Amino acid sequence: MFWGSCVGRGALLDFVSRLSGKAIISSDITDADLRDVDMESLVASVIDRYQDSASKILGRKELEEIMVGMTMKKEPMQIEVIRSNDFKPAAKDIEPEYRARDVRVERTSSSVTDFVDYFQDRFARLREILRSYGTGFGGVVNSIESVKGYMSGRDLAVVGMVYDKVVTAKGNVMINLEDESGTVKVLFMKPSRKTKDEQNELYDSASKLMKDDVIAVKGKTWNSLIIANRMLWPDVPLHQQARSEEDVAIALLSDVHVGHKLFMQKQFGKFLEWINGSVDNRKDLAEKIKYLVVAGDLVDGIGIYPDQDSELAIDDIYKQYSVFFDFMQSIPDYIEVFVIPGNHDAVQRAEPQPKVGNGFLKDFKRENVHMMTNPCYLNLHGVKILAYHGTSLDSVIRSIPGCSYGEPTTAMKEILKRRHLSPIYGGNIVVPSKNDALVINEVPDILHMGHIHKNGYDAYHGTLLINSGTWQGRTGYQIKQGHVPSPGLLPIYEARSAKISVMDFNEM
């Protein structure tokens, strides 16, 4: 017999529950078989084994085989890439045209003064962006404090930072807006069923406001508050996406996670073979690739989360980087590669992050591989790219209605609206420096992120949004959280036609 959906107690019940719909657990498996087992890794290993199998029955024999495999070190091997003799890439004969700019990474003491300087710089820069638009608001007051001197019924506009937000008993949104001079309450009325689309849009925007957002508001004074009738984000303006005159392509990837047991070496090896012309599928596209941008989490790291060591195939951080850079040796030297760190990499966790240090590169030296900060700004054959690992996506998805892990570009749009890569302070660790390097001061043609292991593609105001997914299989933690990654997919942007293609290395 086989267990149904609810049997046993303790570890066995948990095991059956997590594998519901994925595998049938045989009755010869008991709680004792699961004693002292890392449940997250076991569940991930079972799902990986049975996802393409016709038989879904897991017996004690199969369980033992899986457990033996979990205890074995599965170190990634050096991938030997043989370049095809008939591969004549057009990109090789095109001179590289790029500019790369690191952001400023400052050291601070994290004193009260540092935090004050950080928020003052953030506010001043976003306020300047808002004022530069010539919003047509008219009558923008110089300071919020001066609003208190105006009579009721006066039209005016203010720029401020959201201090807090509440929803009243009647469903109205009330915020406290502040600048250096003081605070003022702003009321966004809940629209009735007969209200116009603009009013519904205004209320929807107000509902998505978060603490520390910088906005412009127009409205009428009423006693000591402002009743809003219009709101403006710093936002990115509508713009025409740049194109290259040369027929070159840009490959975008992230979250390689070398060192984890679920690093997809087979698929990554196929990518390296393909980019060298050894795979026939879409060889015409491989011939165009002139640039490769890697958006962080090059390795899985050490001590990033509790009990990580049980999930590692390589438990030496230097060895992890050695394997990663061995892979980079296989990238053709005519392709310019730009590499930024992520939250799993061996740099400071606080953002902005410095580039991966020379101590981890060891003897690796390639003139075409450029280590960059997270974030960084790139101009590749005239196409402006803002590359950011994307750690703040977690807090944006948790906090802003309408955002989800299944569609990463929903959160990326909210980030662009706010013109800040980490808009929710405290959502992830940020260096409180005198200059806020996470303000988006250049409007990109492409915003490239990773982090949440889910591919996504969209456009917003002329900026292309690309989340490049991962090269790591689905982990036990992701199963528990209900996250479904999309590994082994490589987005490629053709700079002359502005076309996106996605190579699926799971099918090769």
N, C-alpha and C positions, 0 to 999 in steps of 0.2 A: 504493500500500500504506500501511498504518498500523502504527505501532509497537505492539508487544505490551507486556507488563508489565515487561520488563527489557531495555532497549536502551541503546546509546550509553555515554558516560562523562561524568563531571563534572556540569556544570550541567544538561545535558539529562536525564541519569539521575535526578538529584534532582527535576527538574520532572515527569517521567513518574511517578515513585514517589509524589509528593505528590498527583497528580491521578488516581491509580488509582481507578477506579469513578466518577469525576466527569466525565471528558472523555477522548476518544480523540485522541492527539497524532499529527498527520500526519507522514509521513516527510520532508516538505520543510522541517521545522524542525530546525535544527542547533544545536550548542553556540554557534556564533558569534552566532546570533540572541539568545541569552540573556546575552551578555557585558555586564557592568556594569548588570545589572538587579536591582532589589530583589526578591528571590525571594518574600519574605513577601507583599508587596503584590500581586505578579503573580499568585500562586496564589489569593489572596483575590478578585482581580478576575475571574479566569477562572471560578471557582466561582460568583461572583455572576451572571456573564453566562449561564451554562449551567444553573443550578439549575432553571429553569422552561422550558427549551428542549427541544423534541422531538429536535433534532439535537445530538449531543454531540461532533461532530468539530471539532477546533481546527486550522486550517491556518495558514500563514504570514500570509495576508491578515488573518485574524481576529486573530492575535497582534499584528500591527502596529496594528490598530484599538484593541485593548485598551491597548497601550503608549502610544499617543497620548492616550487618555483618562486614563491615569495621570499624564501630565505636565501635563495641563491643571488649572488651579485650579478647584475646584468649590465656590466659596464659597456657603454657605447664603444664600438670598434671604429678604428680609422676607416673612413669610407674611401675606397680607391676609385677615383673617377677617371675614366679613360675618355679623352676628348676625341670626338669623331673627326676623321680625316677630311670628310666632305662638308664639315661645318664651316661656312664662310660668313660669319656674322657681319652685317652691314655696320653695326655699332662700333666695331673695332676700328673702322676707318674714319670715324667721326671724332673730332677733337672734343674733349669734355669742356663744358661751359658751366661752371658752378661757383656759387658763393655760399659759404657756410658760416653761420654766426652762432656761437655759444651765448647763452644768457649768463649774466653775472651771478656767481655763487659767492655770497658773502658769509663771513664768520661773525657771529654775534654772541653776546653773553646771555641773551634771552631775558634781559632786564625789562622792567616796566617801560623804560624809555624806548627800548627797541621795539616793543609792541606798539607804542604810540606812534613812533616814526613810521612803522610799517603801514598802519591803517591810514595815517595822514597821507602817505605817498599813494597808496591805493586809491583813496578817495579823490585826491587832487587829479590824478591821471584819468580816472574814469569820468570825473566831472568835466575835464577839458574835452574829452571825446564827445560828451553830450552837447556841450556848448558849441563845438565845432560844426555841428550839423546845421546850425541855423534853423532850429526846429520850427520856427513860425509860432512858437508859443506866445511870444511877446510879453514884456513886463517881467522877465526873470529877475527875482529879487537877489540882491547881493548876499544876503544872509537870512537864514531861517528865523533868527531872533527878531528881525525887523517885521515879520508877519504879525506879531502881537500888536503892533501899532496901527494896523489897518482896520477900517470899519467893515462890518459885515456886508456881503454882497459884492465885494471887489474881486475882479478877475486878476489872477496872478499865476506865476509859475515858480516852482522852486526845484532845486537839485539837492538831493540828500542821500544819506545812507540809512537803510532800514535798521532801526534799533530793536524793534519787536513787532509782532503781528498777532492779532486776535480776531476771531470770528464772533460777532455779537449774537445775542439771542434771536435777532431778526434775520440773521444770515449775512449781515453786512461785514465787509472786511475793514478792520481798523488797524492802521500802522502808526508807529511813532517814527518820524523821519528826522534825522539829525545832520548837522554839519558842525563846524568848529564853534559856532556861536550859540547853538541851543537846539531845541527840539520842537516839533509841531505835530499834532495829530492830523492824519489824513484819512478820510472816510471814503470807501468805495461802496456804493449802494448796490445791493443785490437786485438784479434786473427782474422785472415782471415778465410774464409771458408775452406781452405786447411790445416789449422794448426792441429797439433797433439792434442790428448786428454789432454796431460799434460798441454799444453798451455791454452787450454780452461778451465781446472780446476784451473790453476793459476789465470786467469782473473776472474773467478767466485768467488774465495776466496777473491781477491782484492776488488771486488764489494761489498762484505759483511763487509769489514773493517769499524770499527767505531772508533771514537775518544777515546783515552786511551787504545785501544787494544795493547798488547805487543806481538811482533812477531819477528821471525828471517827471514832475507831476504838474499838471495845469488844473485849475479849479476855481471855485468861489470860496471866499472866506465866510465863515459863519461862526460867530462868537470866537472861540479860541481854536477852531480847527478849519481844515480845508476840505470841502466836498469835491472830490476829484471828478473830472469829466474827460481826462486824457492822461495817458502815461507813456513814457518812452524809455526803452532800454538803451544802454550804450550801444549794443548790437554791432553787427558788421553791416555796412551799407550794401545795397544792391550793386553788383559790379560784374563786369564781363570777365569770365575766366580766361587767363592767359593761355596761349598755345605756342608751341615751338615751331619754328620753320623747318627744323630737322625732324625726320621720322624716327624719333628715339622713344624708348619705353622706360618706365620706372617701376621696379618691383618693390612691393611693400610687405614686410613680414614682422612678426613680433612673437614674444612668449615661446621661445624655443625650449627652455627648461631642461637644458642638458644636465644630466646628473640624476634626474628623477627616473624611477622605474618605468613610468609611463611615457617617457620621451619617445616620440615616434621616429626611430632611427631609419626604418625602412622608407617611410614617406619622405623624410628629409634627404635621404640619400638619393631618392628619385628626383627630387628638386635639383640637387647638385648635378646629377647626370643630365637633366633636361637643360639646365642653363649652360651646360658645356656642349650641347648639341648631340648628346648620345641617346636621346629619346625622340622618336619621330613625331609624336603628338604635338601639334602647334609649333613645329620647329621655326616657322616663319616669325612667330612672336618672340621666341628665344633669341633670334638673331638681332632683334631691335633693342634688347635691354642694355642700357648704358648706365643705369643707376640702380642701387639697391639700398633701401632704408630699413633699418632694423630698430623697432620701437620698444626695446627693453625686455627684461627678464631673459637674458641670454642664457643664464644657468638657473638651477633651482635654488642654489644657495645652501647655507647651513644655519640652523636655528631660527628660521623665519617664522615657524609656527610650532606648537607643541607636538612632540613625538614625530617630528619630520624625519629623523634619522631612520625610522622603520620603513620609510617610503623611498629612500635614496638608493640608487644603484652606485653612485660615487659619493663617498662621504668626506672627500677632501676638496675644499673650495678651489685650490690651485689646480687640481686635476680636472675639475669641472671646466675651468676656463681654458686649460690646455686642450681639452677635447673640442670646445667651441671654436677656438682659433685654428685648430687643425682643419675644421670644416671650412673656415674662412679662406684657408690656403687654396681650397678647390674652386673658389670664385675666380673667373678669368680676370687677368690684370687690367683689361681695358674697361672693366666695370668699376665705377666709383662707388664705394660702400660707405655708408654713414651709420654709425652704431651708437645708440644712447642706452643708458641703464634703466632698470625698473626697480620695483620694490623688492625683488628677490636678489638683486645684484649686490656685490660687495662694495657698496658706497654708502654714504649716509642716507638714512631713510627719509629725512626731511627734504622737502622740495623747495627750490630747485636743487637737483642732484648734480654733483660734479661728474666728469667723465670717468670711466673705469680706469684705474691707475696702472702705471707701467709695471708695477709689481706683479700684476696678474697676466700681463702680456708676455712676460718672460722674453724669450728670443723671437717672438713673433714680430716681424717687420715687413709691412707691405705698404708701399706708397699710395696705393689706391684704397686703403682701409683707414677711415677717419673716425677716431673716437670723439664723441660729442657729449655735451651736457643734456640733461633732461629738464626742461624742454630745449629745443634748438630750432633755429630758423634756417631753411635751405632755399636756395634759388637754383634750380636745375634746368638748364636750357630755357630760362625765362619763366618757369613754373615755380611759384612760391609755395613752399611746403612748411607747415608748422608740425613738427614731430614731438609728441608728448606721450609718455607711456600710458597714462590714463588712470592713475590710482584714485583720483577724485571721482571717477565714474560711480564708485560704490556709494558715496554719500549723496551724489546727485540723484541716483536711481532710488535710493531709500527715501529721499526727502521731497522730491518734486512730483506732483501728480502727473500721470501720463508717461513716465519714464519706466523702462523695463530692461532686464538683462537679455531678453529675447530679441530686442531691437535696440542695439547700442547707440544708433544715431539719434534716438529720441533725447538721450542725455547729452549727446554732443551738440545738438542744436541749442539746448538750454545754456550750455557753456559758452557758445558763440554769442547768444543774446546778451549775456552778462559781461562779455569781453574779458573773461577771467578763467584760467585753467583750473583753479581750485576755489570756486565761488563760495562754498560753505566752510567758513573757518572752523577748524576743529574736526572736520570730516576726515582729513588726513594731515599728517604732520607737515607744517610749513615753516621755513626759516623766517623769523620776524626781523627782516633786514630793512635798512633805510630805503632801499629801492625794491619795489615789488616786481620781481622778474616774471611773475605769472600773469600779469596783465597782458592781454593780447594787443600789443601796440602796432603790429603789422597785420593787415588783412590778408590771410592766406588764400591761395587757389585750392589747396588741399589741406585739410586737417586730418592727420594720421595718428591714430591711437591703437592701443591693444588692451592689455590687462584683464579684460573679462572673458577672454577666450571665445568670443562669438563674432563671426564676421558680420559686417553691416555696411551698407552703401546707400548714400542719399546725397542730395544737394540742398544747400540753404543759402539764399541770397547770392548765388554765384560761387560759393565755396563748396567743394566736393568733400563729403564726409566719408572717411574710410576707416573701419576697424578691421584689422588684418588677422584676427583670430589667434590660433595657437598651433603648436606642434607637439602638444601633450595630450594624451588620452584623457578620458573622463575620470576624474578622481573620486574617491569615496566621499569627500567633502561636498563636491558638486552634486553627487547623487543625492546626498542628504538634503541639500538646499534646493534641489529641483532644477539646477542649472544644466543646460544641455549645450556643451561646447560644439564648435564646428572646426575640428582640427584638420590640418593638411590642405587647406585652401589658400592659394596665393593670389591676391589681387595684383593686377598689372595695369598701369595707366599709360596709354599711348599719348604722348605729349602733343603730337601734331593734330590728331583727330579728336582728342579729349574723350577717347573711348576706354571703358574699363572691361578687362577680361579677367576671368577667374579660372586658374588652373587647379584642378582637383587631383592631388597626388595620391588619393586613396584608391583611385581606380586604375592606376598604372602598374 
